[in-house]
Amino acid sequence: MQYLEGRKYVVQALFLVVALVFGTRLFYIQVLDGSYKLAADRNTLQRIVQVPYRGLIYDRNGQLLVQNTPVYDLMVVPREVKQLDTLRFSQLLQLPIEEIRVSLRAARAYSRVKASPLVQNLSTPELAAIQDNLIDFPGFSIKARMARSYKTENMAHALGYVGAITPAFLEKPKYAKYFPGDNLGITGLESFYESTLMGRRGVQYRMVNVRGIEKGAFRGGEFDTLSIAGQDLHTSIDIELQKYGELLMQGKRGSIVALDPKTGEILALVSAPMYEPSILTGKGMGNRYMELLNNPERPLFNRPLMATYPPGSVFKMVNELVALQMGVVTPETGFDCNWKLVRCTHRHEAPRNLTIAIKQSCNPYFYQVMRASVLRGRSTNRFEDARLGLGEWRRQVMSFGLGDKLGVDMASEKKGLIPSPDFYDKRYGYHRWGYKTVYSLSIGQGEIGITGLQMANVMATIANRGYYYTPHFVRGIGQGGPLPEYAQRHVTTVDPRYFATVIPGMQAVVDGRGGTGNFASLAQFGISVAGKTGTVQNPHGEDHATFAAFAPAEDPKIAIAVFIENAGFGGTSAAPLASLMIEKYLRGKVVRKNWEYWVQGSADKFIKRR
């Protein structure tokens, strides 16, 4: 027993000695010897996010429009900033001290331990000037990324722009994969196709020492992932046509939309006044954006998609087609040009049939056409009869893509308005309005509102004899085609045979003797244009001018709508502009320089050349 008792003490003593040895060694390593801490400090794990190349954007002929160019951001981790010499730092960055302090406060407010951008969009020369000195400023680092640059001075509203993600966006689940300093599409195609263009980020883990020198991949790159570049967008825009449209709209307010009626592809989309897309890039972008935003001409406003106007006489085509479908008129139907019903724009031959009525744009004729469509004797109560008739009329009008978003691949599209019976009930009271309350709709006036895109789509629908494809900008994504929804055909409620009856009148508008759109004629080139002029009443100033058309009438390749604010009669301002655009697209060049002078406002030069 004594022997066993002695062994117990020996074992206990042995364990005690071992514990003392380990304890002493740990104390030495952790407290007395700094070599291990130094080694840990000198070799840290750095997570590097690889931002992929953003997809490029091309026009329909393969011309590059938008590319990437390298820029650099100065990042800061506030917790790692030690005794910052703000005077020297401001001199290095060539920025005011107060601006640096404000940026640092913003970084601390976001996170003290996460990196966020202090200065963005440093150029390569600016980077070279500061990079070697950053070793004296712990907590600061350089992050390389690609920024957008433009090979065109046009198409700003359609392309949109890319900007840094805001703290408010970062809080939303939708943007969970983004980090401070990341860029994303803000407007236009850049925004709509953001997920397609941005690609997928990669991650690399690197061992670096305290001086920032890379010591190699962590575990041989076992945990690294490769970035995947964004897909390119191949747009349907003809950049030469776009450029020409913007030239013709210089000094004006309004829009041009040109479509390929056979596909719904947008050939040109001009919003005037316009600006160069490069304005919203690089340093000082925020200040330049505010200048555009505060400009009273509203250059940031995407008029073809967002501005809704009464369409004027262009809408008479839709009104007539609905009436033909209802069976209340025929192409041979004639009405008196009765000015007691509504004033006509000018004296003209009697509208004995549809072709003459369209050619002369007779207001009383189309007043009576819509009256026949709405007042059909469905109720002995005249108010209820008007209410029922307007509801059916509206249903068929909306099948032309009016009164709702068409679904173009851009987020800013507006619905427009085709008033419903409920709309008038709210305004006037139930059974307190009749046809005389709403008759202005028959000539495209009153409460009705459509966008330039919708107006062009109506022309595409007539060109196709009753159907349309949703207008879209992108005809190809990567190596594939457009989004599947843009290959779907939308059919109106109007029988295709009725469309053929309105086209001769539209051709007479342009090429017929005394037609309201003679200035749009391309007969000298053997091109038949089917179109319709419009003059939109404007209670706030001079009337707006519209013209919509398609050509060639027999085999349409382009449908176009032009809207010019405060330009007066559509036949003398919008029509010649549209004809120049059609000539440019179908013939590849414009030889009628006298018309260019006219459209660009140089009437004196035009007269001299005559």
Disulfide bonds with the S-S distance in Angstrom:
none
